[in-house]
Amino acid sequence: MQPDLPRPEHRQATPAIDSDHPGVRAFARQHATGASDRERAVALNLAVRDGFRYDPYRIDLSLAGMRASSVLAHGYGWCVPKAALLAAAARAVGIPARLGFADVRNHLSTERMRRTMRSDIFYWHGYTELWLDGAWRKATPAFNIELCERFGLLPLEFDGVHDSLYHAFDRAGHRHMEYVSQRGSFDDLPLAEIHADFERLYPGWAGWQSADFQAEVQQETPS
């Protein structure tokens, strides 16, 4: 078996992981503070996690809607484009990065979300893998700190040494996220596969954008 080492692709821009976009490059330069790749990666993860609010309803599966720079333009994103932004910002400052995906069961959600999704499984949940100190480290910049406080969730911290993945339980000890299956690592965004599975597994997903997640967060207690 070949060792799982970084390749040139993990430092290059793609149409979705657009690390050559001027806005992405400026964001990376601003936030990638620190003397080492590990410190810069930790700072970038925090900037993506808390600088852009998580919104699972506003899903646009076009390339324009999914690319990293779209998160900068909109000020929000769901887990996949936020992971793409972290990967793009890392690549922009020379840190090898790629995307990882898993299917997760969400034990804490609002009633509106359950009705809308018709499932408690988040298929193609996205996170970022960063090459730091000789190994791939997983970072999950999806849930901004305000959302965690509102829902009583433990924020996902990333130290550049240990994998940062969803917690199994919330602050009160209730079940939170359960990893059902791993889909593996990808050098670029597998948009065609994601789109096909959303069409098959989420009937009516295109209508999600009519929902207002921010209002829902303020009005309803997750359960």
LUMZAGU-137197 format. One record per residue: residue in one letter; x, y, z of N, C-alpha, C in turn; residue number from 1. Coordinates in Angstrom, 2 decimals. Example, Ala and Ser with C-alpha at 12.3 -4.5 7.8 and 13.67 -1.06 7.14 Angstrom:
BEGIN
> a/13.19/-5.69/7.80/12.30/-4.50/7.80/13.20/-3.30/7.80/1;
> s/12.85/-2.25/7.08/13.67/-1.06/7.14/12.90/0.03/7.87/2;
REM end
This chain:
BEGIN
> m/0.84/-1.19/0.00/0.00/0.00/0.00/0.88/1.25/0.00/1;
> q/0.55/2.19/-0.86/1.29/3.44/-0.92/0.99/4.29/0.32/2;
> p/2.02/4.95/0.87/1.76/5.84/2.01/0.85/6.99/1.61/3;
> d/0.02/7.40/2.55/-0.96/8.46/2.29/-0.30/9.81/2.51/4;
> l/0.52/10.22/1.55/1.28/11.46/1.65/0.65/12.55/0.80/5;
> p/0.94/13.81/1.09/0.43/14.89/0.25/0.97/14.77/-1.17/6;
> r/0.15/15.20/-2.11/0.54/15.24/-3.51/0.41/16.68/-3.99/7;
> p/0.94/17.00/-5.16/0.83/18.38/-5.65/-0.61/18.88/-5.70/8;
> e/-1.56/17.97/-5.95/-2.97/18.37/-6.03/-3.47/18.99/-4.72/9;
> h/-2.86/18.61/-3.62/-3.32/19.10/-2.31/-2.87/20.53/-2.02/10;
> r/-2.12/21.12/-2.93/-1.70/22.51/-2.80/-2.26/23.39/-3.92/11;
> q/-2.99/22.78/-4.85/-3.43/23.49/-6.04/-4.89/23.90/-5.96/12;
> a/-5.22/24.95/-6.69/-6.60/25.42/-6.77/-7.40/24.53/-7.70/13;
> t/-8.69/24.39/-7.41/-9.65/23.71/-8.28/-10.85/24.65/-8.44/14;
> p/-11.77/24.35/-9.33/-12.95/25.21/-9.47/-13.75/25.35/-8.18/15;
> a/-13.76/24.31/-7.33/-14.51/24.38/-6.07/-13.64/24.84/-4.91/16;
> i/-12.44/24.29/-4.82/-11.49/24.70/-3.78/-10.63/25.79/-4.40/17;
> d/-11.22/26.96/-4.57/-10.59/28.01/-5.39/-9.62/28.85/-4.55/18;
> s/-8.52/28.22/-4.21/-7.50/28.87/-3.39/-6.79/30.00/-4.11/19;
> d/-6.98/30.11/-5.43/-6.40/31.21/-6.19/-7.34/32.41/-6.29/20;
> h/-8.53/32.33/-5.71/-9.47/33.45/-5.73/-8.91/34.59/-4.89/21;
> p/-8.97/35.82/-5.37/-8.39/36.94/-4.61/-8.96/37.07/-3.20/22;
> g/-10.26/36.84/-3.06/-10.86/36.94/-1.74/-10.36/35.85/-0.80/23;
> v/-10.21/34.65/-1.32/-9.70/33.54/-0.50/-8.26/33.81/-0.10/24;
> r/-7.46/34.29/-1.03/-6.05/34.58/-0.74/-5.94/35.69/0.32/25;
> a/-6.79/36.71/0.21/-6.77/37.78/1.19/-7.22/37.27/2.57/26;
> f/-8.27/36.46/2.58/-8.75/35.87/3.84/-7.65/35.03/4.49/27;
> a/-6.97/34.22/3.69/-5.91/33.37/4.22/-4.76/34.20/4.78/28;
> r/-4.35/35.22/4.06/-3.25/36.06/4.55/-3.63/36.74/5.87/29;
> q/-4.88/37.17/5.96/-5.31/37.87/7.17/-5.35/36.96/8.39/30;
> h/-5.82/35.73/8.19/-6.12/34.88/9.35/-5.09/33.80/9.62/31;
> a/-4.22/33.50/8.68/-3.23/32.44/8.90/-2.06/32.97/9.71/32;
> t/-2.31/33.24/10.97/-1.30/33.80/11.86/-0.58/32.69/12.60/33;
> g/0.69/32.91/12.87/1.46/31.93/13.61/2.78/31.63/12.94/34;
> a/3.67/30.98/13.69/5.02/30.71/13.21/5.14/29.36/12.50/35;
> s/4.15/28.50/12.65/4.22/27.16/12.06/2.95/26.87/11.29/36;
> d/3.00/25.84/10.44/1.80/25.42/9.73/0.70/25.03/10.70/37;
> r/1.07/24.39/11.80/0.06/23.97/12.76/-0.66/25.19/13.34/38;
> e/0.09/26.20/13.75/-0.53/27.40/14.30/-1.38/28.12/13.27/39;
> r/-0.90/28.16/12.03/-1.67/28.83/10.99/-2.96/28.06/10.69/40;
> a/-2.88/26.74/10.69/-4.07/25.93/10.43/-5.11/26.09/11.54/41;
> v/-4.65/26.13/12.78/-5.57/26.33/13.91/-6.27/27.67/13.79/42;
> a/-5.52/28.71/13.43/-6.10/30.04/13.29/-7.09/30.09/12.13/43;
> l/-6.77/29.45/11.03/-7.68/29.42/9.89/-8.97/28.67/10.22/44;
> n/-8.86/27.56/10.92/-10.05/26.80/11.29/-10.99/27.65/12.13/45;
> l/-10.43/28.38/13.11/-11.26/29.21/13.98/-11.93/30.33/13.18/46;
> a/-11.19/30.90/12.23/-11.74/31.99/11.42/-12.89/31.51/10.55/47;
> v/-12.78/30.31/9.99/-13.86/29.77/9.16/-15.03/29.33/10.04/48;
> r/-14.73/28.69/11.16/-15.80/28.20/12.04/-16.69/29.33/12.52/49;
> d/-16.08/30.40/13.06/-16.86/31.44/13.72/-17.13/32.65/12.85/50;
> g/-16.42/32.78/11.75/-16.61/33.94/10.89/-17.77/33.82/9.93/51;
> f/-18.33/32.61/9.81/-19.40/32.37/8.84/-20.43/31.46/9.50/52;
> r/-21.66/31.94/9.57/-22.68/31.18/10.29/-23.09/29.94/9.50/53;
> y/-23.36/28.91/10.26/-23.79/27.64/9.69/-25.26/27.71/9.32/54;
> d/-25.60/27.32/8.11/-26.99/27.30/7.65/-27.21/26.06/6.80/55;
> p/-27.91/25.04/7.34/-28.09/23.79/6.61/-29.21/23.82/5.58/56;
> y/-29.96/24.94/5.50/-31.06/25.02/4.55/-30.65/25.66/3.23/57;
> r/-29.76/26.61/3.28/-29.39/27.33/2.06/-28.34/26.53/1.30/58;
> i/-28.80/25.51/0.63/-27.93/24.61/-0.11/-28.13/24.83/-1.60/59;
> d/-27.08/25.25/-2.25/-27.07/25.46/-3.70/-26.02/24.52/-4.26/60;
> l/-26.45/23.43/-4.90/-25.53/22.41/-5.38/-24.95/22.71/-6.76/61;
> s/-25.04/23.95/-7.19/-24.29/24.34/-8.37/-22.84/24.57/-7.96/62;
> l/-21.94/24.56/-8.94/-20.54/24.84/-8.63/-20.40/26.21/-8.00/63;
> a/-21.11/27.19/-8.54/-21.03/28.55/-8.00/-21.48/28.59/-6.54/64;
> g/-22.47/27.79/-6.20/-22.97/27.78/-4.84/-22.12/27.01/-3.86/65;
> m/-21.27/26.11/-4.37/-20.51/25.21/-3.51/-19.06/25.61/-3.33/66;
> r/-18.54/26.47/-4.19/-17.12/26.76/-4.12/-16.77/27.56/-2.87/67;
> a/-15.52/27.48/-2.48/-15.06/28.10/-1.24/-15.35/29.58/-1.20/68;
> s/-15.10/30.28/-2.28/-15.28/31.73/-2.29/-16.74/32.14/-2.12/69;
> s/-17.69/31.23/-2.36/-19.10/31.58/-2.17/-19.41/31.81/-0.70/70;
> v/-18.70/31.13/0.20/-18.91/31.34/1.63/-18.48/32.76/2.00/71;
> l/-17.37/33.20/1.44/-16.92/34.57/1.68/-17.96/35.57/1.18/72;
> a/-18.52/35.31/0.01/-19.47/36.24/-0.59/-20.77/36.32/0.18/73;
> h/-21.23/35.18/0.72/-22.53/35.13/1.37/-22.48/35.36/2.87/74;
> g/-21.37/35.04/3.50/-21.28/35.18/4.94/-21.84/34.01/5.71/75;
> y/-22.20/32.95/5.02/-22.72/31.74/5.66/-22.41/30.54/4.77/76;
> g/-22.66/29.36/5.31/-22.48/28.14/4.53/-22.84/26.94/5.37/77;
> w/-23.08/25.82/4.71/-23.27/24.57/5.45/-21.93/23.86/5.49/78;
> c/-21.91/22.64/6.02/-20.64/22.02/6.36/-19.72/21.85/5.16/79;
> v/-20.26/21.51/3.97/-19.39/21.21/2.84/-18.68/22.46/2.30/80;
> p/-19.39/23.53/1.95/-18.65/24.70/1.48/-17.77/25.33/2.55/81;
> k/-18.13/25.23/3.83/-17.25/25.74/4.87/-15.97/24.91/4.94/82;
> a/-16.09/23.60/4.76/-14.90/22.75/4.71/-14.05/23.08/3.49/83;
> a/-14.72/23.38/2.37/-14.00/23.77/1.16/-13.25/25.08/1.37/84;
> l/-13.86/26.02/2.11/-13.18/27.29/2.38/-11.94/27.07/3.23/85;
> l/-12.04/26.23/4.25/-10.86/25.95/5.07/-9.77/25.30/4.23/86;
> a/-10.15/24.35/3.37/-9.16/23.70/2.50/-8.51/24.71/1.56/87;
> a/-9.34/25.59/0.98/-8.81/26.57/0.03/-7.88/27.56/0.73/88;
> a/-8.26/28.03/1.92/-7.41/28.98/2.64/-6.09/28.33/3.03/89;
> a/-6.16/27.05/3.44/-4.92/26.35/3.78/-4.01/26.22/2.56/90;
> r/-4.58/25.80/1.44/-3.78/25.68/0.22/-3.20/27.03/-0.19/91;
> a/-3.93/28.10/0.05/-3.46/29.43/-0.34/-2.20/29.84/0.41/92;
> v/-1.98/29.27/1.60/-0.76/29.59/2.36/0.20/28.41/2.38/93;
> g/0.00/27.45/1.47/0.96/26.38/1.30/0.78/25.17/2.18/94;
> i/-0.35/25.06/2.90/-0.62/23.89/3.73/-1.41/22.89/2.90/95;
> p/-0.91/21.68/2.68/-1.67/20.68/1.92/-3.01/20.40/2.59/96;
> a/-4.06/20.33/1.79/-5.41/20.14/2.33/-6.25/19.36/1.35/97;
> r/-7.23/18.65/1.88/-8.20/17.92/1.06/-9.51/17.85/1.85/98;
> l/-10.52/17.25/1.25/-11.83/17.16/1.89/-12.10/15.72/2.33/99;
> g/-12.78/15.59/3.46/-13.25/14.29/3.93/-14.75/14.32/4.10/100;
> f/-15.38/13.15/3.96/-16.84/13.08/4.04/-17.28/11.86/4.85/101;
> a/-18.41/12.02/5.53/-19.02/10.94/6.29/-20.52/11.15/6.31/102;
> d/-21.26/10.09/6.60/-22.69/10.20/6.87/-22.86/10.19/8.39/103;
> v/-23.60/11.14/8.92/-23.77/11.25/10.37/-25.25/11.30/10.72/104;
> r/-25.57/10.73/11.87/-26.94/10.80/12.38/-27.00/11.92/13.41/105;
> n/-27.92/12.85/13.19/-28.08/14.00/14.08/-29.17/13.68/15.10/106;
> h/-28.78/13.53/16.36/-29.75/13.24/17.41/-30.38/14.50/17.98/107;
> l/-29.88/15.65/17.61/-30.42/16.92/18.10/-30.75/17.80/16.90/108;
> s/-32.00/18.05/16.69/-32.39/18.94/15.60/-33.76/19.52/15.92/109;
> t/-34.16/20.52/15.17/-35.47/21.12/15.38/-36.54/20.29/14.67/110;
> e/-37.77/20.47/15.09/-38.88/19.76/14.46/-38.99/20.15/13.00/111;
> r/-38.79/21.43/12.68/-38.85/21.88/11.29/-37.79/21.18/10.44/112;
> m/-36.60/21.03/10.98/-35.53/20.38/10.22/-35.87/18.92/9.95/113;
> r/-36.41/18.24/10.96/-36.77/16.83/10.75/-37.84/16.68/9.68/114;
> r/-38.84/17.59/9.70/-39.88/17.53/8.68/-39.32/17.85/7.30/115;
> t/-38.42/18.81/7.25/-37.88/19.24/5.97/-36.99/18.18/5.35/116;
> m/-36.10/17.62/6.15/-35.15/16.63/5.63/-35.79/15.25/5.45/117;
> r/-36.81/14.95/6.23/-37.44/13.62/6.23/-36.43/12.53/6.58/118;
> s/-35.46/12.90/7.39/-34.40/11.98/7.78/-33.62/12.58/8.92/119;
> d/-32.99/11.73/9.74/-32.07/12.24/10.75/-30.62/11.98/10.34/120;
> i/-30.42/11.56/9.10/-29.07/11.33/8.58/-28.64/12.51/7.73/121;
> f/-27.48/13.06/8.05/-26.85/14.07/7.20/-25.88/13.34/6.28/122;
> y/-26.31/13.12/5.05/-25.44/12.45/4.08/-24.40/13.45/3.55/123;
> w/-23.22/12.97/3.29/-22.13/13.78/2.77/-21.81/14.96/3.69/124;
> h/-21.76/14.69/5.00/-21.22/15.70/5.90/-19.74/15.91/5.56/125;
> g/-19.35/17.18/5.43/-17.99/17.48/5.02/-17.12/18.05/6.12/126;
> y/-15.86/17.70/6.09/-14.85/18.27/6.97/-13.57/18.44/6.15/127;
> t/-12.54/18.99/6.76/-11.28/19.27/6.08/-10.18/18.41/6.68/128;
> e/-9.30/17.92/5.82/-8.11/17.22/6.29/-6.88/18.06/5.92/129;
> l/-6.05/18.33/6.92/-4.88/19.20/6.78/-3.62/18.41/7.10/130;
> w/-2.59/18.56/6.27/-1.33/17.85/6.49/-0.46/18.69/7.43/131;
> l/-0.33/18.19/8.67/0.40/18.92/9.69/1.33/17.97/10.44/132;
> d/2.58/18.34/10.52/3.57/17.56/11.29/3.57/16.09/10.89/133;
> g/3.47/15.84/9.59/3.64/14.48/9.08/2.42/13.60/9.10/134;
> a/1.23/14.18/9.27/0.01/13.37/9.30/-1.17/14.22/8.86/135;
> w/-2.22/13.55/8.37/-3.47/14.23/8.04/-4.29/14.41/9.31/136;
> r/-4.67/15.66/9.58/-5.48/15.97/10.76/-6.85/16.47/10.30/137;
> k/-7.91/15.96/10.92/-9.28/16.32/10.54/-9.75/17.54/11.34/138;
> a/-10.34/18.49/10.62/-10.91/19.69/11.25/-12.33/19.87/10.72/139;
> t/-13.25/20.22/11.61/-14.66/20.37/11.24/-15.13/21.77/11.61/140;
> p/-15.08/22.72/10.67/-15.39/24.12/10.99/-16.85/24.49/10.78/141;
> a/-17.77/23.53/10.91/-19.16/23.77/10.51/-19.91/24.68/11.48/142;
> f/-20.02/24.30/12.76/-20.90/24.99/13.70/-20.20/26.20/14.32/143;
> n/-20.70/27.40/14.03/-20.15/28.61/14.64/-20.49/28.64/16.13/144;
> i/-19.71/29.42/16.88/-19.81/29.40/18.33/-21.19/29.85/18.81/145;
> e/-21.80/30.82/18.13/-23.13/31.30/18.55/-24.16/30.17/18.45/146;
> l/-24.07/29.38/17.40/-25.00/28.26/17.25/-24.79/27.23/18.35/147;
> c/-23.53/26.96/18.68/-23.25/25.99/19.75/-23.84/26.47/21.07/148;
> e/-23.71/27.74/21.36/-24.23/28.27/22.62/-25.75/28.19/22.66/149;
> r/-26.40/28.47/21.53/-27.86/28.44/21.47/-28.38/27.02/21.63/150;
> f/-27.69/26.05/21.05/-28.15/24.67/21.07/-27.59/23.88/22.25/151;
> g/-26.72/24.48/23.04/-26.12/23.75/24.15/-25.12/22.70/23.70/152;
> l/-24.43/23.00/22.59/-23.45/22.05/22.05/-22.05/22.40/22.52/153;
> l/-21.18/21.42/22.53/-19.78/21.65/22.80/-19.11/22.13/21.52/154;
> p/-18.46/23.29/21.54/-17.79/23.76/20.33/-16.70/22.78/19.91/155;
> l/-16.50/22.66/18.62/-15.44/21.80/18.11/-14.13/22.58/18.08/156;
> e/-13.22/22.20/18.95/-11.91/22.84/19.01/-10.93/22.03/18.15/157;
> f/-9.97/22.73/17.55/-8.96/22.08/16.73/-7.59/22.60/17.17/158;
> d/-6.72/21.67/17.56/-5.39/22.05/18.04/-4.29/21.72/17.04/159;
> g/-4.67/21.17/15.88/-3.67/20.83/14.89/-2.93/19.54/15.18/160;
> v/-3.27/18.88/16.28/-2.63/17.62/16.66/-3.64/16.48/16.65/161;
> h/-4.81/16.74/17.24/-5.85/15.72/17.32/-6.95/16.03/16.31/162;
> d/-7.63/14.98/15.85/-8.77/15.17/14.95/-9.89/15.90/15.68/163;
> s/-10.53/16.81/14.97/-11.66/17.57/15.51/-12.91/17.11/14.78/164;
> l/-13.68/16.24/15.42/-14.88/15.66/14.84/-16.07/15.92/15.76/165;
> y/-17.27/15.80/15.21/-18.48/16.07/15.99/-18.48/15.28/17.30/166;
> h/-18.95/15.93/18.36/-19.08/15.27/19.65/-20.26/14.31/19.65/167;
> a/-20.10/13.22/20.36/-21.19/12.25/20.47/-22.31/12.76/21.37/168;
> f/-21.99/13.66/22.32/-22.98/14.15/23.27/-22.88/15.68/23.37/169;
> d/-23.99/16.31/23.78/-23.98/17.75/23.97/-23.56/18.08/25.40/170;
> r/-23.67/19.36/25.77/-23.25/19.79/27.11/-24.03/19.09/28.22/171;
> a/-25.31/18.78/27.95/-26.18/18.17/28.97/-26.09/16.65/28.98/172;
> g/-25.29/16.08/28.09/-25.15/14.64/28.05/-26.12/13.93/27.12/173;
> h/-26.89/14.71/26.34/-27.79/14.11/25.36/-27.02/13.68/24.13/174;
> r/-27.51/12.64/23.46/-26.89/12.20/22.23/-26.86/13.33/21.21/175;
> h/-25.77/13.50/20.50/-25.65/14.57/19.52/-25.42/13.98/18.14/176;
> m/-24.16/13.74/17.77/-23.85/13.23/16.45/-23.27/11.82/16.51/177;
> e/-23.70/11.00/15.58/-23.21/9.63/15.47/-22.70/9.42/14.04/178;
> y/-21.45/9.03/13.91/-20.88/8.75/12.60/-21.36/7.38/12.14/179;
> v/-22.14/7.38/11.06/-22.75/6.16/10.56/-21.81/5.44/9.59/180;
> s/-21.20/6.21/8.68/-20.27/5.62/7.71/-19.31/6.68/7.22/181;
> q/-18.13/6.25/6.86/-17.11/7.14/6.30/-17.10/6.99/4.78/182;
> r/-17.00/8.12/4.09/-16.93/8.10/2.63/-15.52/8.30/2.09/183;
> g/-14.59/8.67/2.96/-13.21/8.77/2.54/-12.76/10.19/2.27/184;
> s/-11.57/10.29/1.68/-10.91/11.57/1.43/-10.90/11.86/-0.06/185;
> f/-11.01/13.16/-0.39/-11.12/13.57/-1.79/-10.21/14.77/-2.03/186;
> d/-9.50/14.73/-3.15/-8.63/15.85/-3.51/-9.44/17.07/-3.94/187;
> d/-10.64/16.84/-4.46/-11.50/17.91/-4.92/-12.93/17.59/-4.48/188;
> l/-13.82/18.54/-4.63/-15.21/18.36/-4.23/-15.92/17.39/-5.17/189;
> p/-16.45/16.27/-4.66/-17.17/15.31/-5.51/-18.61/15.75/-5.75/190;
> l/-18.77/16.85/-6.46/-20.07/17.50/-6.57/-21.10/16.62/-7.25/191;
> a/-20.72/15.91/-8.30/-21.69/15.07/-9.02/-22.26/13.99/-8.11/192;
> e/-21.41/13.38/-7.29/-21.87/12.32/-6.39/-22.78/12.89/-5.31/193;
> i/-22.41/14.05/-4.76/-23.26/14.68/-3.74/-24.62/15.03/-4.32/194;
> h/-24.63/15.62/-5.51/-25.89/16.02/-6.13/-26.77/14.79/-6.38/195;
> a/-26.20/13.71/-6.89/-26.98/12.51/-7.18/-27.60/11.93/-5.91/196;
> d/-26.82/11.90/-4.82/-27.35/11.33/-3.58/-28.40/12.23/-2.95/197;
> f/-28.26/13.54/-3.05/-29.29/14.43/-2.53/-30.60/14.24/-3.29/198;
> e/-30.53/14.09/-4.58/-31.73/13.85/-5.37/-32.40/12.54/-4.95/199;
> r/-31.60/11.54/-4.64/-32.13/10.21/-4.30/-32.58/10.12/-2.86/200;
> l/-31.86/10.74/-1.93/-32.07/10.51/-0.51/-32.87/11.61/0.19/201;
> y/-32.93/12.81/-0.42/-33.65/13.93/0.17/-34.72/14.43/-0.80/202;
> p/-35.87/13.78/-0.85/-36.94/14.26/-1.74/-37.30/15.70/-1.38/203;
> g/-37.32/16.55/-2.39/-37.70/17.93/-2.17/-36.62/18.81/-1.58/204;
> w/-35.34/18.36/-1.64/-34.28/19.16/-1.03/-34.18/20.55/-1.64/205;
> a/-34.55/20.69/-2.90/-34.42/21.99/-3.57/-35.30/23.05/-2.91/206;
> g/-36.33/22.63/-2.17/-37.20/23.58/-1.51/-36.73/24.02/-0.14/207;
> w/-35.59/23.49/0.31/-35.12/23.84/1.65/-34.83/25.33/1.79/208;
> q/-34.46/25.98/0.69/-34.04/27.37/0.81/-35.17/28.30/1.23/209;
> s/-36.40/27.80/1.20/-37.52/28.62/1.68/-37.56/28.70/3.20/210;
> a/-36.80/27.83/3.88/-36.77/27.83/5.34/-35.76/28.84/5.86/211;
> d/-36.04/29.39/7.03/-35.16/30.39/7.65/-34.55/29.75/8.89/212;
> f/-33.32/29.24/8.75/-32.69/28.53/9.84/-32.39/29.45/11.02/213;
> q/-31.98/30.70/10.74/-31.64/31.60/11.83/-32.86/31.92/12.69/214;
> a/-34.01/32.15/12.05/-35.23/32.39/12.81/-35.62/31.16/13.61/215;
> e/-35.43/29.99/13.00/-35.77/28.74/13.66/-34.92/28.53/14.90/216;
> v/-33.64/28.83/14.81/-32.74/28.69/15.93/-33.19/29.57/17.09/217;
> q/-33.65/30.77/16.80/-34.05/31.69/17.84/-35.39/31.32/18.47/218;
> q/-36.27/30.68/17.71/-37.63/30.46/18.16/-37.86/29.09/18.76/219;
> e/-37.09/28.10/18.34/-37.38/26.73/18.74/-36.23/26.14/19.51/220;
> t/-36.55/25.42/20.58/-35.55/24.71/21.35/-35.26/23.37/20.67/221;
> p/-33.99/23.09/20.34/-33.67/21.82/19.70/-34.05/20.66/20.59/222;
> s/-34.39/19.52/19.97/-34.76/18.34/20.74/-34.31/17.09/20.03/223;
REM end
